[in-house]
Amino acid sequence: MDISQTIFEEYTDDLGPEKIIHIYEPVSKLRAIVVIDNIAAGPAIGGVRMAPDLTTTEIRRLARAMTLKNAAAGLPHGGGKAGIIADPKTEGKERLIRTFARAIECLHDYTPGPDMGTDECCMAYIFDEIKRAVGLPRVLGGIPLDEIGSTGFGVAECAEIAKDYINLDLNGARLVIEGFGNVGKNAARFLGEKGARLVAASDTSGTVYNKDGIDVPTLVQVKEEKGSVIYYEDAERLTTEDLLKISSDIFVPAARPDVIDERNVGTLDTKLIIQGANIPITIGAEKALHKRGVLSVPDFIANAGGVITVAVEYRHGSEKEAFSEIKSKIRANTKKVLDKTYSEGLYPRVAADAIAKERVRSAMRYRSRCM
């Protein structure tokens, strides 16, 4: 078997991906990966991630998650994802972003948005270069999803539906957030409005824990001013790894992929997982959690608030419309997935995949290129 055949067998299936592009620009030292997974339902939308350790496999998996996320939400978009292999704190970030934008100008089926390591400012640079980006600043007509917390809002709406399937009362529920960034802090804020009590949060520097509760606005301020949650004073300081050992009612993973896997899943003590990050739990770990009676709502169902927002922006809708659509779509999809899960004896990922993939395949039947 030659190398090219091995690559195709590893990376492709009946849904895609359509394109895997590797970009290198020697002057700026830009290294980037773009995966356009499936565009049967419409042009692909997906975030631009920036981190020094990105791989093609990670970007491909994230692109597929976007295909399923857009399909599950009933959006007229396919899935794509991009990764810039660099430290997001690098001094030459704007130059890298602009170089990346020029490199993808010809990829008309892919519209970039913000993701881990990038924000609406980065999208403004891309839009300035190629007039194609979503998640833009308000001054450019965008809906800044991180600023308004649309993904975190969707996580909270998902929990509002999921709680009924396990008889969980959100009022007083102990909440743990893994990755107190744009998604995590807003999930804490919106779940707090529903009565949940944040008892622990983490970032790459460590974990803070207070069984009596952590004040979310103060923690957000500490994170913004000092760069890490560990400087929050009214809490016990632990390691990042200790977070999984803290007992909770709701656990929200909101950082990198595969933070919960077969090696550490046994230490996680919770009742409900709402996946705020993309692919934060391995398939094996999800199955292990399901066998233990822990409900874990899949990423592309739970965290679709961001892409619903950018889809509204794409069609020039308003912020009010975005929140309304997030609430209606995520609540309806969560209920549909969990009804299927419990009525057919499935685990949630299988139920969600079946619903989303059927929608993608239905769209593919109308595209001649898919015949």
N, C-alpha and C positions, 0 to 999 in steps of 0.2 A: 504494500500500500504506500503510495507516495505522500509527501507532506501536504500537498494541496487537498487531497482527498480526506486526509485526517482532519485538517482544519474545517472543511465543510461539514464533516460528520459531527465534529465537536460543537460547532457554533450554530447550525441551522436545523430547522424543522419545517413543518408544513405552513407555518405562519411567517417565517422570516429567519433572520433579518434580510432586508433588501440590500443594504449597503453597510460595509464596515470600512471606515476610512481612517488611515493613520496620517497625521500631518507633522511635518518637521520643517521648520524655517531656521536655517543656520545662523543668520545674523542676530535675531532676537533669542535664539535657542528655544523657540516655541516647540513643544512636543504636545500633541493632542490626539484624541481619539473621538470619532463621531460614529455612532451607530444609528441608522435609520431602520427601524425594525419592521414596521408595517404601515402602509398609508392607504389601505383599502377604504377606510371610513373618511379620509381627508388628509390634508397635510399634517405631518408629524409635529407635535409640540413636545418639548422635553428640556429639562434644565441643563445648564452648563456647570458641571462640578469642577472644583479646583482643589487638588491635593497632590502631594509629592509621590504617593504610592499607588496611584490608580493603575488598573490593568484593563486590558481589553475585555476579559471575562466579566469584570465588575460593570463596565459600561454596557456591555451586551445584556446582562441580566437586568440592569436598570432600564434599558430601552424597552425590553419586553414588559417590565412592570408598567411602563408608561402606556404601552399598547393596551394592556388589560385595564389599566386605570381609566383611560379615556373611553374605552368600550363600555366598561361597567357603568360609567357616569352618563352614557348616552351622548357623548360629545362628538361632533363631526370632525374628529382629528385622529390621526394615527399616533404611534409612539416612536420617540427617538430620545437619544441622550448623548451628551458630549462630556468629555473630560479633558481638562488642561492639566498636564502633569507638572505641577509647580506648587510651591508654598504660597497659600493665599495672602500671606503677610509680606510677600516679596516687594521690594521697593519699585520694581518695574512692572507692577501688575497692570496698570493701564495700557502700557505698550504691548504686553502679552495679549490682553483682551482685544485690543484693536487689530493686532496681527492675526489673531484667531478669527476675528470677524471677517477680515478680507479673504482668509483662506476658505471660509464656508460660504462665501457669497454665491457661488454657483449651485449650492445645494438648496434649490428652491423648495423642495418638499420638506425642509426642516426649519422650524422656527424656534430659536433658542429662548430660554427663560432662566430665571435665577435658580440656584441650587446651593448646596453646601460649598462655601468658599467664594460665592459670588452673590451679588445683590442687585437692586434696581439701578444703582450707579453703573455697574458693569453692563447692564442691559442698555443703558443710555449710550455707552460707548459703542456697543455693537450696532444699535439703531442708527447712530451717527454715521457709521461706516457703510452699512448695507441696507438701512431702512427696513429691517426685519428683526423684530424682537418683541417679547411680551414681558410683563412684570416691570414696566417702565415707571419712572417717577411721575407723580401727578402733573408736574409742570409740562410733561410731554404727552399728557393725555392718558397716562397709565393708571393702573390700580396697584399700588405697591403692596403685594401680598404679605411680605414680611412685616411691614409696618402695621397693617390692619389685623394681622394674625389669622389669615383665612385658613391655613392648614390646621392650626391649633383649634380654631372654632369648629372645623369639621370633626376633629378628634373628639371634642366634647359632645357634639351631636351624635356621633357614633356610639359613645358610651351611654347616652341617654336611652337609646334603643336596646343596646346589648345587655344592660343591667337587668331588664325584665326577664331575660332567658335564664338568669342564674339567681334571681331573687335578691339582687343587691340594691341597697339604698344608697344613692349618691350622697345624701346628706350625712356628713361625718365620715364618709369613706376615706380610708388612708390611701394617699396618692404618692407614688414614687415616679420620678422623671429621670430617665437615662439620657443625658445630653441636653443640658439647659441652654439651648441656643434659640434660634428664631421659632422653631416649632415647639420645642419643649416649654419655653417660658409662656407662650400663648396658650398652650394646652393647659398649663397650670392655672393660668388666669381664668380661662373660660370654664374649666372644670370647677375651679373655686367658686365661681358664680352660681354653680349648681349645687354647692354645698360640700364638695370634696375638700379634704384637708391635706395639703402638701406636707409630707413628713421627711422626705429625702429627695435630693437632686444631685446630679453629678455632671462633671465635664472632664476634659482630659487631665486636669490637675488633681482631681479628687472628688470626694463626696462629702456633703453635709447632711446631718441627720438630727432631727428633734422629734421625738415621739409625740410631743404636744402640739406640733405644727410649726411651719416656717412661714413667715410673712412674705408673700409672693412679691409685692411691689418693692419691698426692701431688698429682696434677693436679686431682682432684676436690676435695681440700681447698683448694687455691689458688683454684679457681673459686668455691667456696662462701664463702671468707673475703674474697677481694679482688674478686670479681665478674667476672673474666675469666681466660682461659687464658694471656694474654700475660705474666702475672706469674710463670709457672713459670720457674725460673732455669736449669735444666740443659737448655736448648734454644735454638735460633736463633729469633729473633722475625721473622716475616714479615707481609705484609698478608693480609687475608682472601682476596683474589683469588689470591694465590700458591698457595693450597692445591691447586688443580686441577693445578698443574704438578709436584707431588711424586709420584714414581713409587711405586706400591703394588701389592699383590696383591689387597687387598680395600678397597673404598671404600664408606663408609656415609654417604649424605646424610641428615641428621637435623634439618633446620631448615625453611626456608620453601619454598613451591612454586617450581618452575621455576628452581632455582639452576643447573641444567645445561640449556643450550638450544643451538640451532643455531650460535650465535656462539662459544661457548666449549668445545663438546664435543670439538673437535679437540685441545685442550690436555690433556684428561684421560688420564692414563697409568695404567691399572689392568687387572686381569684379571676381577674379579668385583665387581659392584655389588649390594649388598643395600639396598633402599630403605627406610630407617628413617623417613623423613618421608612425608607424603601428597603426591602429585603433585610430587615434587622434580625430575623430568626431563620435558621436553617430549616429545611423541610423535615429532617429527622427530629429536630427539637420541637417543631410544631406538633408532630405526631405524638411525641412523648408527653407534651403538655396536655393534649386532648385526652390521652389515656388516663391522665391524672385528674381529669375533670376541670382543667383550667381552660376557660374560653379565651381564645386568641383570635381577634378579628384581623384578617389579612390586610397588608399594607395598602394595596390598590383600592380597597373598599374604604378603609378608615381614614387615609390621609389624602383623599382626593380634593380637599378644599382648595389647595393651591392651584391645581390644574383647572378646576372649575372656574376659579377667579380669572386665570389668564385666558380661558376660552371666552368668558364674558368680555374681557378687555379686547380680545381679538375682533369681536363683532361690534366694538365700540359701545358696550353696555356700561352701566353704572355700578358703583360700589354697593349700593343698596340691592341691586339685582343680583350681584355676586353672592352676598350673604343669604338672600332668599333661595337661590339655587343650591348653594352648599347645603343648607338645612334640608330642603326637600329631597335632593338627590341622595345625600349620604344616609339620611334616615330611611328612605325607601330601599336603597340597595342593601343596607345592613339588615333590615328586616327580611328582605328576599333571600339573602344568603343564609341567615340563621334559621329561617323557616325551612329551607331546603336541607340545611345541616341536620336539624333535629328530626324532621319528618322522614328523611331518607337514610338516616344513620351514617352520614358522612362526617368528615372533619372539615372545618370551615374553608381551608384552602382549596380542597377538591370542589366544594360547592361553588365557591367564588370563581375558580378557574372555568368550571363548566358554563356558568352564566356568561362570563366575559368572552370566552373563546367562541361560543356560539354566535355572539353578536359580531365578532370579528369575521368569522367565516361567512355569516350572512352578508356582510358588506363585501367580502371578497367575491361572492357570486355575481355581483353586479359589475365587477371590473374585468374587462377583457384581458388585461395583462395577467390576471390571476388564473386564467383558464389553462 
